Amino acid sequence: MKKTGIYLIIVLFVIDSQVLLAQTSKVGTTAAQFLKIAVGPRATAMGEAHAGMANDISAIYWNPAGLALLRQREAIFQHSFWLASLKFDFASIVFPLKGNNTVGAFVTLLGTPEDEVRTVMHPEGTGEMFNAVDMALGLSYSRMMTDQFAIGMNVKYIRQKIWTMCASGWAVDFGSIYTTDFRDFRIGLAVSNFGTPIQLHGPAANVFVDIAPEIPGHDEKARAELISEKWELPIGFRMGFAIDPVRSKNMRLTLASDWTHPNDNNEYINFGFEYAIREIVLIRSGFRGLGMQDMEGGLTAGMGFRIKFSESLKAKLDYAFADYGKLEATHRYAISLVF
């Protein structure tokens, strides 16, 4: 089974080299950018270095293999005040099953406030209102192949809508985690958003055209539809490492780092740490996007608290701050229940 884990790691590297390295597109050339918004204040506060660290419910985003490490059911709800007055929400629930299997489901939402429809003829507004909503719905499955090696995957439906125009598609995520005997040193590999291109359709693309203006007497208002271009999804490959150089009953220090290869930017590195005091109070910080093109900000920090009601019921409260430079900062909050 250990050999199987090694073979899967090699396969993921092959996917990276054949799919991602072959891409020449860079910044601004993929759709569904909301899929790149970090999930989980814990991971965000640690500089988004979580592919190898993924041992909580937020692993459903970073590396679905990490869900196999969960021993109890867990649910999370995250709310974020995102850039430019946008609101970002994420919710997920995970169920460990018999036979080292784990299943889960999640939903991601990014939305804008309603605004008036304005045109050249009606710059003050037509009386109509519009907004934009991005959504992803997904199911997850993970399994412990051995006591040290786990695999996992997500299948998700993606939909983007602005006014009367919509685009949709499907994508999958794959991941694996291998835990060594040396201070729980973990190696995580994940490929995210590998799926179909998406294309906008809708009533706003309907137009009337004169297909033969040089010929009198024909229908001068033939109904037509503008065809938009297809756009690739933001595929990403992550290789992450995590280790606990200090671990005792009263304290734990975890260091983590991710190397990320996206298809729409340069490769970049994230790194961070988590310091736990009796696994009740957790202090985190990190830096994300080292090497990314046109990077704004990068510093992250946050805290977490664990409340134990009983052996079978616990609560997690987490907060994260992330600096985005000229775009200012974002604040993310989440509550999780372990039951």
C-alpha positions as YAML, in Angstrom:
chain: A
units: angstrom
residues:
- id: 1
  name: MET
  ca: [0.00, 0.00, 0.00]
- id: 2
  name: LYS
  ca: [2.93, 2.34, 0.65]
- id: 3
  name: LYS
  ca: [4.10, 1.65, -2.89]
- id: 4
  name: THR
  ca: [0.61, 2.57, -4.09]
- id: 5
  name: GLY
  ca: [0.97, 5.92, -2.34]
- id: 6
  name: ILE
  ca: [4.30, 6.56, -4.02]
- id: 7
  name: TYR
  ca: [2.80, 5.67, -7.42]
- id: 8
  name: LEU
  ca: [-0.10, 8.08, -6.86]
- id: 9
  name: ILE
  ca: [2.32, 10.88, -5.98]
- id: 10
  name: ILE
  ca: [4.15, 10.22, -9.24]
- id: 11
  name: VAL
  ca: [0.84, 10.28, -11.15]
- id: 12
  name: LEU
  ca: [-0.06, 13.66, -9.64]
- id: 13
  name: PHE
  ca: [3.32, 15.05, -10.68]
- id: 14
  name: VAL
  ca: [2.70, 13.77, -14.21]
- id: 15
  name: ILE
  ca: [-0.69, 15.53, -14.26]
- id: 16
  name: ASP
  ca: [1.03, 18.71, -13.16]
- id: 17
  name: SER
  ca: [3.72, 18.52, -15.82]
- id: 18
  name: GLN
  ca: [1.40, 17.53, -18.66]
- id: 19
  name: VAL
  ca: [-1.59, 19.74, -17.85]
- id: 20
  name: LEU
  ca: [-0.27, 22.76, -16.01]
- id: 21
  name: LEU
  ca: [3.21, 23.25, -17.43]
- id: 22
  name: ALA
  ca: [1.70, 23.04, -20.91]
- id: 23
  name: GLN
  ca: [-0.49, 26.04, -20.14]
- id: 24
  name: THR
  ca: [0.75, 29.38, -21.44]
- id: 25
  name: SER
  ca: [-2.17, 31.48, -20.16]
- id: 26
  name: LYS
  ca: [-1.43, 33.86, -17.30]
- id: 27
  name: VAL
  ca: [-3.12, 36.58, -15.28]
- id: 28
  name: GLY
  ca: [-6.72, 37.36, -16.27]
- id: 29
  name: THR
  ca: [-7.18, 34.40, -18.60]
- id: 30
  name: THR
  ca: [-9.39, 32.08, -16.54]
- id: 31
  name: ALA
  ca: [-12.98, 32.29, -15.32]
- id: 32
  name: ALA
  ca: [-14.58, 31.44, -11.96]
- id: 33
  name: GLN
  ca: [-11.95, 33.27, -9.94]
- id: 34
  name: PHE
  ca: [-14.05, 32.82, -6.81]
- id: 35
  name: LEU
  ca: [-12.80, 29.21, -6.75]
- id: 36
  name: LYS
  ca: [-9.40, 30.60, -5.68]
- id: 37
  name: ILE
  ca: [-10.72, 32.37, -2.55]
- id: 38
  name: ALA
  ca: [-9.23, 30.61, 0.46]
- id: 39
  name: VAL
  ca: [-11.59, 28.58, 2.64]
- id: 40
  name: GLY
  ca: [-11.17, 28.29, 6.40]
- id: 41
  name: PRO
  ca: [-9.74, 31.01, 8.69]
- id: 42
  name: ARG
  ca: [-7.24, 28.51, 10.01]
- id: 43
  name: ALA
  ca: [-5.66, 27.95, 6.61]
- id: 44
  name: THR
  ca: [-5.94, 31.63, 5.68]
- id: 45
  name: ALA
  ca: [-4.17, 32.76, 8.86]
- id: 46
  name: MET
  ca: [-1.35, 30.30, 8.15]
- id: 47
  name: GLY
  ca: [-0.58, 31.96, 4.83]
- id: 48
  name: GLU
  ca: [-2.81, 29.53, 2.90]
- id: 49
  name: ALA
  ca: [-0.24, 26.77, 3.41]
- id: 50
  name: HIS
  ca: [-2.61, 23.85, 3.93]
- id: 51
  name: ALA
  ca: [-2.12, 21.12, 1.33]
- id: 52
  name: GLY
  ca: [0.02, 19.14, 3.76]
- id: 53
  name: MET
  ca: [-1.60, 20.55, 6.90]
- id: 54
  name: ALA
  ca: [-5.14, 19.56, 5.89]
- id: 55
  name: ASN
  ca: [-6.42, 17.68, 8.94]
- id: 56
  name: ASP
  ca: [-9.66, 19.56, 9.60]
- id: 57
  name: ILE
  ca: [-12.87, 20.12, 7.67]
- id: 58
  name: SER
  ca: [-11.33, 22.89, 5.53]
- id: 59
  name: ALA
  ca: [-9.33, 20.11, 3.86]
- id: 60
  name: ILE
  ca: [-12.38, 19.72, 1.63]
- id: 61
  name: TYR
  ca: [-11.05, 22.80, -0.22]
- id: 62
  name: TRP
  ca: [-7.26, 22.46, 0.14]
- id: 63
  name: ASN
  ca: [-6.76, 18.72, -0.16]
- id: 64
  name: PRO
  ca: [-9.78, 16.40, 0.07]
- id: 65
  name: ALA
  ca: [-7.54, 13.53, 1.19]
- id: 66
  name: GLY
  ca: [-7.27, 15.25, 4.57]
- id: 67
  name: LEU
  ca: [-10.93, 14.49, 5.31]
- id: 68
  name: ALA
  ca: [-9.95, 10.85, 5.87]
- id: 69
  name: LEU
  ca: [-8.02, 11.96, 8.96]
- id: 70
  name: LEU
  ca: [-11.21, 13.13, 10.70]
- id: 71
  name: ARG
  ca: [-12.58, 10.79, 13.37]
- id: 72
  name: GLN
  ca: [-15.87, 12.59, 14.07]
- id: 73
  name: ARG
  ca: [-18.56, 14.32, 12.09]
- id: 74
  name: GLU
  ca: [-17.77, 17.97, 11.54]
- id: 75
  name: ALA
  ca: [-19.60, 20.98, 10.10]
- id: 76
  name: ILE
  ca: [-18.34, 24.49, 9.35]
- id: 77
  name: PHE
  ca: [-19.84, 27.81, 8.35]
- id: 78
  name: GLN
  ca: [-17.57, 30.65, 7.22]
- id: 79
  name: HIS
  ca: [-18.49, 34.26, 6.49]
- id: 80
  name: SER
  ca: [-16.04, 36.73, 4.97]
- id: 81
  name: PHE
  ca: [-16.15, 40.43, 4.22]
- id: 82
  name: TRP
  ca: [-14.43, 40.19, 0.86]
- id: 83
  name: LEU
  ca: [-12.88, 42.85, -1.35]
- id: 84
  name: ALA
  ca: [-14.98, 45.64, -2.93]
- id: 85
  name: SER
  ca: [-17.95, 45.11, -0.57]
- id: 86
  name: LEU
  ca: [-18.45, 41.52, -1.75]
- id: 87
  name: LYS
  ca: [-19.58, 38.81, 0.64]
- id: 88
  name: PHE
  ca: [-18.14, 35.30, 0.63]
- id: 89
  name: ASP
  ca: [-19.74, 32.34, 2.40]
- id: 90
  name: PHE
  ca: [-18.77, 28.71, 2.68]
- id: 91
  name: ALA
  ca: [-20.50, 25.81, 4.43]
- id: 92
  name: SER
  ca: [-19.59, 22.14, 4.61]
- id: 93
  name: ILE
  ca: [-20.38, 18.96, 6.49]
- id: 94
  name: VAL
  ca: [-18.33, 15.76, 6.69]
- id: 95
  name: PHE
  ca: [-19.26, 12.23, 7.83]
- id: 96
  name: PRO
  ca: [-16.65, 9.54, 8.65]
- id: 97
  name: LEU
  ca: [-17.97, 6.09, 7.68]
- id: 98
  name: LYS
  ca: [-16.98, 2.53, 8.40]
- id: 99
  name: GLY
  ca: [-14.03, 1.05, 6.58]
- id: 100
  name: ASN
  ca: [-11.82, 4.17, 6.71]
- id: 101
  name: ASN
  ca: [-14.11, 6.06, 4.31]
- id: 102
  name: THR
  ca: [-15.28, 9.66, 4.65]
- id: 103
  name: VAL
  ca: [-17.90, 11.58, 2.67]
- id: 104
  name: GLY
  ca: [-18.79, 15.25, 2.67]
- id: 105
  name: ALA
  ca: [-20.66, 18.04, 0.92]
- id: 106
  name: PHE
  ca: [-20.03, 21.76, 0.54]
- id: 107
  name: VAL
  ca: [-21.37, 24.98, -0.95]
- id: 108
  name: THR
  ca: [-19.48, 28.17, -1.83]
- id: 109
  name: LEU
  ca: [-21.16, 31.53, -2.51]
- id: 110
  name: LEU
  ca: [-19.77, 34.89, -3.60]
- id: 111
  name: GLY
  ca: [-22.20, 37.74, -4.19]
- id: 112
  name: THR
  ca: [-22.48, 41.45, -4.86]
- id: 113
  name: PRO
  ca: [-25.08, 43.87, -3.47]
- id: 114
  name: GLU
  ca: [-27.91, 44.78, -5.84]
- id: 115
  name: ASP
  ca: [-27.32, 47.82, -8.05]
- id: 116
  name: GLU
  ca: [-29.29, 49.72, -10.69]
- id: 117
  name: VAL
  ca: [-29.05, 48.85, -14.37]
- id: 118
  name: ARG
  ca: [-27.64, 51.89, -16.17]
- id: 119
  name: THR
  ca: [-27.42, 52.50, -19.92]
- id: 120
  name: VAL
  ca: [-26.18, 55.26, -22.21]
- id: 121
  name: MET
  ca: [-29.75, 56.49, -22.59]
- id: 122
  name: HIS
  ca: [-30.53, 56.09, -18.88]
- id: 123
  name: PRO
  ca: [-27.35, 56.93, -16.93]
- id: 124
  name: GLU
  ca: [-29.36, 57.41, -13.72]
- id: 125
  name: GLY
  ca: [-30.88, 53.95, -13.99]
- id: 126
  name: THR
  ca: [-33.62, 52.14, -15.91]
- id: 127
  name: GLY
  ca: [-35.53, 51.08, -12.81]
- id: 128
  name: GLU
  ca: [-34.23, 47.51, -13.11]
- id: 129
  name: MET
  ca: [-31.85, 45.97, -10.58]
- id: 130
  name: PHE
  ca: [-29.04, 43.47, -11.08]
- id: 131
  name: ASN
  ca: [-26.48, 41.56, -9.05]
- id: 132
  name: ALA
  ca: [-23.82, 38.92, -9.56]
- id: 133
  name: VAL
  ca: [-23.63, 35.55, -7.81]
- id: 134
  name: ASP
  ca: [-20.99, 32.83, -8.06]
- id: 135
  name: MET
  ca: [-21.73, 29.37, -6.66]
- id: 136
  name: ALA
  ca: [-20.08, 25.97, -6.35]
- id: 137
  name: LEU
  ca: [-21.79, 22.84, -5.02]
- id: 138
  name: GLY
  ca: [-19.75, 19.74, -4.37]
- id: 139
  name: LEU
  ca: [-19.54, 16.23, -2.96]
- id: 140
  name: SER
  ca: [-16.39, 14.72, -1.45]
- id: 141
  name: TYR
  ca: [-15.00, 11.25, -0.85]
- id: 142
  name: SER
  ca: [-11.77, 10.25, 0.89]
- id: 143
  name: ARG
  ca: [-10.23, 7.06, 2.19]
- id: 144
  name: MET
  ca: [-7.35, 5.94, 4.38]
- id: 145
  name: MET
  ca: [-5.48, 3.46, 2.20]
- id: 146
  name: THR
  ca: [-3.08, 2.65, 5.06]
- id: 147
  name: ASP
  ca: [-2.56, 4.11, 8.52]
- id: 148
  name: GLN
  ca: [-0.22, 6.68, 6.90]
- id: 149
  name: PHE
  ca: [-1.59, 7.31, 3.42]
- id: 150
  name: ALA
  ca: [-4.92, 8.88, 2.38]
- id: 151
  name: ILE
  ca: [-6.52, 9.85, -0.92]
- id: 152
  name: GLY
  ca: [-9.57, 11.98, -1.72]
- id: 153
  name: MET
  ca: [-11.53, 13.74, -4.42]
- id: 154
  name: ASN
  ca: [-14.29, 16.31, -4.95]
- id: 155
  name: VAL
  ca: [-16.85, 16.57, -7.74]
- id: 156
  name: LYS
  ca: [-18.42, 20.02, -8.05]
- id: 157
  name: TYR
  ca: [-20.89, 21.98, -10.12]
- id: 158
  name: ILE
  ca: [-19.89, 25.59, -10.83]
- id: 159
  name: ARG
  ca: [-22.22, 28.42, -11.80]
- id: 160
  name: GLN
  ca: [-21.65, 32.14, -12.39]
- id: 161
  name: LYS
  ca: [-24.46, 34.63, -12.96]
- id: 162
  name: ILE
  ca: [-24.50, 38.37, -13.69]
- id: 163
  name: TRP
  ca: [-27.85, 39.99, -14.47]
- id: 164
  name: THR
  ca: [-29.48, 37.69, -17.08]
- id: 165
  name: MET
  ca: [-26.27, 35.95, -18.16]
- id: 166
  name: CYS
  ca: [-25.10, 32.60, -16.75]
- id: 167
  name: ALA
  ca: [-22.18, 30.24, -17.19]
- id: 168
  name: SER
  ca: [-21.81, 26.77, -15.69]
- id: 169
  name: GLY
  ca: [-19.55, 23.75, -15.72]
- id: 170
  name: TRP
  ca: [-18.15, 20.80, -13.79]
- id: 171
  name: ALA
  ca: [-14.80, 20.20, -12.13]
- id: 172
  name: VAL
  ca: [-12.98, 17.69, -9.95]
- id: 173
  name: ASP
  ca: [-10.28, 17.95, -7.30]
- id: 174
  name: PHE
  ca: [-7.81, 15.18, -6.42]
- id: 175
  name: GLY
  ca: [-5.52, 14.90, -3.42]
- id: 176
  name: SER
  ca: [-3.28, 12.68, -1.33]
- id: 177
  name: ILE
  ca: [-1.51, 12.94, 2.01]
- id: 178
  name: TYR
  ca: [1.32, 10.81, 3.34]
- id: 179
  name: THR
  ca: [2.25, 11.02, 7.04]
- id: 180
  name: THR
  ca: [5.74, 9.90, 7.98]
- id: 181
  name: ASP
  ca: [6.97, 8.59, 11.35]
- id: 182
  name: PHE
  ca: [9.23, 11.62, 11.86]
- id: 183
  name: ARG
  ca: [7.34, 14.16, 13.99]
- id: 184
  name: ASP
  ca: [4.21, 13.62, 11.91]
- id: 185
  name: PHE
  ca: [5.90, 15.14, 8.86]
- id: 186
  name: ARG
  ca: [3.17, 15.28, 6.19]
- id: 187
  name: ILE
  ca: [3.44, 15.53, 2.43]
- id: 188
  name: GLY
  ca: [0.31, 16.62, 0.58]
- id: 189
  name: LEU
  ca: [-0.40, 16.81, -3.13]
- id: 190
  name: ALA
  ca: [-3.56, 18.24, -4.66]
- id: 191
  name: VAL
  ca: [-4.92, 19.21, -8.07]
- id: 192
  name: SER
  ca: [-7.95, 21.52, -8.00]
- id: 193
  name: ASN
  ca: [-10.57, 22.72, -10.51]
- id: 194
  name: PHE
  ca: [-9.73, 20.29, -13.30]
- id: 195
  name: GLY
  ca: [-12.82, 20.50, -15.47]
- id: 196
  name: THR
  ca: [-14.79, 21.91, -18.37]
- id: 197
  name: PRO
  ca: [-14.43, 25.45, -19.79]
- id: 198
  name: ILE
  ca: [-17.40, 27.72, -19.10]
- id: 199
  name: GLN
  ca: [-19.24, 30.12, -21.41]
- id: 200
  name: LEU
  ca: [-21.80, 32.87, -20.76]
- id: 201
  name: HIS
  ca: [-25.32, 32.46, -22.17]
- id: 202
  name: GLY
  ca: [-28.52, 34.38, -21.63]
- id: 203
  name: PRO
  ca: [-31.10, 36.93, -22.85]
- id: 204
  name: ALA
  ca: [-28.62, 39.81, -22.71]
- id: 205
  name: ALA
  ca: [-26.79, 38.18, -25.62]
- id: 206
  name: ASN
  ca: [-29.87, 38.33, -27.88]
- id: 207
  name: VAL
  ca: [-29.68, 41.06, -30.55]
- id: 208
  name: PHE
  ca: [-31.41, 42.12, -33.77]
- id: 209
  name: VAL
  ca: [-29.22, 42.59, -36.84]
- id: 210
  name: ASP
  ca: [-29.54, 43.49, -40.50]
- id: 211
  name: ILE
  ca: [-27.74, 40.59, -42.14]
- id: 212
  name: ALA
  ca: [-27.90, 42.05, -45.67]
- id: 213
  name: PRO
  ca: [-28.15, 45.88, -45.52]
- id: 214
  name: GLU
  ca: [-27.41, 46.14, -49.25]
- id: 215
  name: ILE
  ca: [-30.59, 44.25, -50.17]
- id: 216
  name: PRO
  ca: [-33.86, 46.24, -49.74]
- id: 217
  name: GLY
  ca: [-37.11, 44.63, -48.70]
- id: 218
  name: HIS
  ca: [-35.80, 41.82, -46.49]
- id: 219
  name: ASP
  ca: [-36.21, 41.41, -42.74]
- id: 220
  name: GLU
  ca: [-34.01, 44.13, -41.30]
- id: 221
  name: LYS
  ca: [-34.34, 42.83, -37.75]
- id: 222
  name: ALA
  ca: [-33.27, 39.23, -37.82]
- id: 223
  name: ARG
  ca: [-32.96, 37.71, -34.36]
- id: 224
  name: ALA
  ca: [-29.40, 36.66, -33.47]
- id: 225
  name: GLU
  ca: [-27.35, 35.68, -30.45]
- id: 226
  name: LEU
  ca: [-23.88, 36.91, -29.54]
- id: 227
  name: ILE
  ca: [-21.62, 33.97, -28.77]
- id: 228
  name: SER
  ca: [-19.17, 34.59, -25.93]
- id: 229
  name: GLU
  ca: [-15.78, 32.93, -25.67]
- id: 230
  name: LYS
  ca: [-15.14, 29.84, -23.58]
- id: 231
  name: TRP
  ca: [-12.84, 30.32, -20.59]
- id: 232
  name: GLU
  ca: [-10.79, 27.73, -18.73]
- id: 233
  name: LEU
  ca: [-11.16, 27.17, -15.00]
- id: 234
  name: PRO
  ca: [-8.32, 28.22, -12.64]
- id: 235
  name: ILE
  ca: [-6.52, 24.88, -12.37]
- id: 236
  name: GLY
  ca: [-4.00, 24.66, -9.55]
- id: 237
  name: PHE
  ca: [-1.44, 22.12, -8.38]
- id: 238
  name: ARG
  ca: [-0.31, 22.23, -4.74]
- id: 239
  name: MET
  ca: [2.51, 20.41, -3.02]
- id: 240
  name: GLY
  ca: [2.47, 20.99, 0.71]
- id: 241
  name: PHE
  ca: [4.56, 20.07, 3.73]
- id: 242
  name: ALA
  ca: [3.73, 20.24, 7.43]
- id: 243
  name: ILE
  ca: [5.66, 19.19, 10.53]
- id: 244
  name: ASP
  ca: [5.31, 19.44, 14.32]
- id: 245
  name: PRO
  ca: [8.83, 20.26, 15.57]
- id: 246
  name: VAL
  ca: [7.41, 20.80, 19.07]
- id: 247
  name: ARG
  ca: [4.61, 18.71, 20.54]
- id: 248
  name: SER
  ca: [3.69, 18.07, 24.17]
- id: 249
  name: LYS
  ca: [0.61, 17.95, 26.36]
- id: 250
  name: ASN
  ca: [0.71, 21.71, 26.93]
- id: 251
  name: MET
  ca: [1.86, 23.05, 23.59]
- id: 252
  name: ARG
  ca: [2.32, 22.33, 19.91]
- id: 253
  name: LEU
  ca: [4.11, 24.17, 17.13]
- id: 254
  name: THR
  ca: [3.29, 23.30, 13.52]
- id: 255
  name: LEU
  ca: [5.16, 24.67, 10.52]
- id: 256
  name: ALA
  ca: [3.68, 24.43, 7.03]
- id: 257
  name: SER
  ca: [4.56, 25.42, 3.48]
- id: 258
  name: ASP
  ca: [2.89, 25.05, 0.08]
- id: 259
  name: TRP
  ca: [4.33, 25.31, -3.41]
- id: 260
  name: THR
  ca: [1.53, 26.21, -5.82]
- id: 261
  name: HIS
  ca: [1.52, 26.05, -9.61]
- id: 262
  name: PRO
  ca: [-1.59, 27.72, -11.12]
- id: 263
  name: ASN
  ca: [-2.44, 27.87, -14.82]
- id: 264
  name: ASP
  ca: [-3.05, 31.64, -14.69]
- id: 265
  name: ASN
  ca: [-0.06, 33.02, -12.78]
- id: 266
  name: ASN
  ca: [3.51, 32.31, -11.78]
- id: 267
  name: GLU
  ca: [4.41, 29.57, -9.33]
- id: 268
  name: TYR
  ca: [4.38, 30.88, -5.77]
- id: 269
  name: ILE
  ca: [5.08, 29.77, -2.20]
- id: 270
  name: ASN
  ca: [2.95, 30.07, 0.93]
- id: 271
  name: PHE
  ca: [4.21, 29.41, 4.45]
- id: 272
  name: GLY
  ca: [2.92, 29.77, 7.98]
- id: 273
  name: PHE
  ca: [2.80, 28.41, 11.50]
- id: 274
  name: GLU
  ca: [0.29, 27.45, 14.19]
- id: 275
  name: TYR
  ca: [1.10, 27.59, 17.92]
- id: 276
  name: ALA
  ca: [-1.37, 25.76, 20.13]
- id: 277
  name: ILE
  ca: [-1.65, 26.17, 23.89]
- id: 278
  name: ARG
  ca: [-3.18, 22.97, 25.33]
- id: 279
  name: GLU
  ca: [-5.11, 22.73, 22.03]
- id: 280
  name: ILE
  ca: [-7.48, 25.39, 23.39]
- id: 281
  name: VAL
  ca: [-5.96, 28.67, 22.21]
- id: 282
  name: LEU
  ca: [-4.28, 28.71, 18.80]
- id: 283
  name: ILE
  ca: [-2.16, 31.54, 17.39]
- id: 284
  name: ARG
  ca: [-1.36, 31.62, 13.67]
- id: 285
  name: SER
  ca: [0.49, 33.70, 11.11]
- id: 286
  name: GLY
  ca: [2.05, 33.36, 7.70]
- id: 287
  name: PHE
  ca: [2.78, 34.86, 4.31]
- id: 288
  name: ARG
  ca: [1.12, 33.95, 1.00]
- id: 289
  name: GLY
  ca: [1.94, 34.48, -2.66]
- id: 290
  name: LEU
  ca: [5.73, 34.73, -2.51]
- id: 291
  name: GLY
  ca: [6.72, 34.89, -6.20]
- id: 292
  name: MET
  ca: [3.22, 35.57, -7.55]
- id: 293
  name: GLN
  ca: [2.93, 38.09, -10.40]
- id: 294
  name: ASP
  ca: [1.33, 41.44, -9.44]
- id: 295
  name: MET
  ca: [1.02, 40.35, -5.82]
- id: 296
  name: GLU
  ca: [-0.67, 42.73, -3.37]
- id: 297
  name: GLY
  ca: [0.03, 42.29, 0.34]
- id: 298
  name: GLY
  ca: [0.68, 38.80, 1.64]
- id: 299
  name: LEU
  ca: [0.82, 38.94, 5.43]
- id: 300
  name: THR
  ca: [-1.76, 36.83, 7.29]
- id: 301
  name: ALA
  ca: [-2.59, 36.26, 10.96]
- id: 302
  name: GLY
  ca: [-5.35, 34.96, 13.15]
- id: 303
  name: MET
  ca: [-6.49, 33.08, 16.22]
- id: 304
  name: GLY
  ca: [-8.66, 30.14, 17.14]
- id: 305
  name: PHE
  ca: [-10.41, 28.83, 20.23]
- id: 306
  name: ARG
  ca: [-11.56, 25.31, 21.05]
- id: 307
  name: ILE
  ca: [-14.49, 24.69, 23.39]
- id: 308
  name: LYS
  ca: [-15.10, 21.17, 24.66]
- id: 309
  name: PHE
  ca: [-18.65, 20.52, 25.86]
- id: 310
  name: SER
  ca: [-18.20, 16.75, 26.09]
- id: 311
  name: GLU
  ca: [-16.16, 13.95, 24.55]
- id: 312
  name: SER
  ca: [-18.56, 13.87, 21.64]
- id: 313
  name: LEU
  ca: [-19.29, 17.58, 21.19]
- id: 314
  name: LYS
  ca: [-16.76, 20.36, 20.56]
- id: 315
  name: ALA
  ca: [-16.86, 23.81, 18.99]
- id: 316
  name: LYS
  ca: [-14.18, 25.72, 17.09]
- id: 317
  name: LEU
  ca: [-14.14, 29.49, 16.68]
- id: 318
  name: ASP
  ca: [-11.64, 30.91, 14.18]
- id: 319
  name: TYR
  ca: [-10.69, 34.32, 12.82]
- id: 320
  name: ALA
  ca: [-8.22, 35.33, 10.10]
- id: 321
  name: PHE
  ca: [-6.81, 38.60, 8.78]
- id: 322
  name: ALA
  ca: [-5.25, 38.79, 5.32]
- id: 323
  name: ASP
  ca: [-3.49, 41.84, 3.88]
- id: 324
  name: TYR
  ca: [-4.19, 42.64, 0.22]
- id: 325
  name: GLY
  ca: [-2.07, 45.79, -0.08]
- id: 326
  name: LYS
  ca: [-3.82, 48.53, -2.06]
- id: 327
  name: LEU
  ca: [-7.01, 46.48, -1.95]
- id: 328
  name: GLU
  ca: [-6.91, 46.70, 1.87]
- id: 329
  name: ALA
  ca: [-7.52, 43.71, 4.15]
- id: 330
  name: THR
  ca: [-10.11, 40.99, 4.48]
- id: 331
  name: HIS
  ca: [-11.54, 39.49, 7.67]
- id: 332
  name: ARG
  ca: [-12.87, 35.95, 7.87]
- id: 333
  name: TYR
  ca: [-14.85, 34.24, 10.60]
- id: 334
  name: ALA
  ca: [-15.90, 30.64, 11.00]
- id: 335
  name: ILE
  ca: [-17.60, 28.39, 13.50]
- id: 336
  name: SER
  ca: [-17.20, 24.62, 13.41]
- id: 337
  name: LEU
  ca: [-18.94, 21.87, 15.33]
- id: 338
  name: VAL
  ca: [-17.41, 18.44, 15.96]
- id: 339
  name: PHE
  ca: [-20.06, 15.92, 16.97]
...
